[in-house]
């Protein structure tokens, strides 16, 4: 049983890590879906797995790949995003444990659909390579705080880590170039901002066994590195299309689960 749980956890973490490294998001969004799909976990447990697995710095391998390709993260952005994230994440986790599983699943579907719509409607956000440095200067402090707060709220309430919301908020709303937005999201994953939310899920008993959690973390480390290697060989337009495709698939799958 322990070996089975460990292998299942590794497969789940590997799938989540591959999508995280490729799309530059924290692995939370994928982990919730993959935990439901591969582990058969309920919604609250899947979200608990996602939040706890993101406490260790599993995105470090992916960040190294983005860094080697010349992508950089302004420290001011990380500070402001983290401040907003912690506040939003705590509020979201407290609210989630008072909501039924069907309601959480439908909220998750609506959230994914909204992100998809933003990516499609704001598809021209990174129009030229030379905008990298300009984007770094133009992001205002209030805008970054709002992106962090909304990402944290989605993280705590839906157990997804907030990486998807961070990438979409930076790229589609603030028009930060795609690779840079993905780098910022992965750097954010190094800060254990999910600890307050994870603790709330832990205290409510919404958590998997230790072999499963250990396997997920091992899989994340390997998968994120592989995904980031692939991402740095893909152009920005293709990455945006991949993000839209991935979010759409998650929304469809979770819609089917909610209907069942």
LUMNU-232574 format. One record per residue (C-alpha): residue in three letters; x, y, z. Coordinates in steps of 0.05 Angstrom, whole numbers, plus 5000, padded with zeros to 4 digits. Layout:
<rs>
ALAXYZ;...
</rs>
This chain:
<rs>
UNK500050005000;UNK505650485018;UNK509350334952;UNK502850414913;UNK501451094946;UNK508651324934;UNK508451134860;UNK501651454850;UNK504252084885;UNK510452104840;UNK506152044778;UNK501652604802;UNK507553054820;UNK511052914754;UNK504853114715;UNK503953744757;UNK511353914752;UNK511553834676;UNK505754324668;UNK508754794719;UNK515554814685;UNK512754864615;UNK507655404631;UNK511455754686;UNK505855684737;UNK506055414807;UNK504054684803;UNK497754784843;UNK492754844786;UNK495054204754;UNK495953844820;UNK488653934840;UNK486253634774;UNK491553084772;UNK490152894845;UNK482752804827;UNK484452434763;UNK490351994785;UNK489151924860;UNK481551944861;UNK481952474916;UNK475952884936;UNK476053634922;UNK478053854992;UNK483553324997;UNK486153484927;UNK486654214946;UNK490254035011;UNK495253604972;UNK496654174925;UNK497854694979;UNK502354255023;UNK506454014963;UNK508054734945;UNK511254905012;UNK518054594993;UNK521854974938;UNK520054484883;UNK520255034829;UNK527755164839;UNK529854714782;UNK525055064734;UNK527355754756;UNK534555564740;UNK532555404668;UNK528956064659;UNK534756444690;UNK539756114643;UNK535456354585;UNK536157084607;UNK529557184643;UNK529857604706;UNK525057784763;UNK524958484794;UNK525458394870;UNK520258934882;UNK515158524844;UNK516357914887;UNK515558304952;UNK509058634931;UNK506058004901;UNK507857614964;UNK504658125011;UNK498158094972;UNK498657344965;UNK499157175039;UNK493157605057;UNK488757335001;UNK490956615012;UNK489156605086;UNK482256905072;UNK481056415015;UNK482955795056;UNK478456005114;UNK472656085066;UNK473855435029;UNK472854985089;UNK465755255097;UNK463755095025;UNK461254434999;UNK465254014949;UNK460354124891;UNK460554874902;UNK468154854904;UNK468454464839;UNK463754944803;UNK467655534829;UNK474055204803;UNK470855124734;UNK468555844733;UNK475456084754;UNK478855684698;UNK473755944647;UNK475156664669;UNK482656564662;UNK481756254594;UNK477556844571;UNK482757344595;UNK488356984558;UNK484256964494;UNK481657674496;UNK488357974516;UNK492457534470;UNK496858104444;UNK499758274512;UNK507058154494;UNK507658464425;UNK515158514420;UNK521458234450;UNK524158924468;UNK518459044517;UNK521658604571;UNK525259174607;UNK519659674596;UNK514759194628;UNK519159124689;UNK519159884698;UNK511759994683;UNK508459514732;UNK505559954788;UNK505659764861;UNK497959774869;UNK497159334808;UNK502158824834;UNK498858814902;UNK492058684870;UNK494858124826;UNK498157814888;UNK491857874930;UNK487357564876;UNK492457004863;UNK492756864938;UNK485256864944;UNK484656354888;UNK490355954919;UNK487155904987;UNK480055804964;UNK481555314907;UNK488155014932;UNK491755164867;UNK497855554888;UNK495856194851;UNK500956094795;UNK495756094739;UNK492756734765;UNK499657054773;UNK501656884701;UNK495057114672;UNK494757734714;UNK501857944694;UNK501557734620;UNK494257864601;UNK492658454646;UNK499358814660;UNK502058604591;UNK508458304618;UNK512057864566;UNK510157124573;UNK516856834592;UNK518057384644;UNK511057274674;UNK512556534679;UNK519256674712;UNK515957124764;UNK510656594779;UNK515956054791;UNK520056514836;UNK513756644876;UNK513055894886;UNK519655894924;UNK516656334978;UNK512555885025;UNK506456335019;UNK501855725020;UNK503755535092;UNK497855905124;UNK492855605074;UNK496154905079;UNK495754925155;UNK488255085153;UNK487054495106;UNK491454055151;UNK487654245214;UNK481054085179;UNK483553395160;UNK483553525085;UNK490153175070;UNK492852545038;UNK497752045068;UNK505152185076;UNK507351695021;UNK502752054972;UNK505352744992;UNK512552514990;UNK511552224921;UNK508252854896;UNK514153284919;UNK519252814886;UNK515252824821;UNK514753584823;UNK522253674828;UNK523553244766;UNK517553474726;UNK518754224736;UNK525854164709;UNK523653774648;UNK517954264634;UNK522354884640;UNK527454584592;UNK521854504541;UNK518955204553;UNK525455554537;UNK525455224468;UNK518455474452;UNK516556164426;UNK511856624465;UNK505856544420;UNK506155794425;UNK506755834501;UNK500556264505;UNK496755764461;UNK499255194505;UNK496855564567;UNK489855674537;UNK489554934516;UNK491754694585;UNK486855134623;UNK481154934576;UNK482554194586;UNK482554284662;UNK475954664658;UNK472754124615;UNK475053564661;UNK472853904724;UNK466154064692;UNK465053324678;UNK466953154750;UNK462253684777;UNK456553414735;UNK457752704761;
</rs>
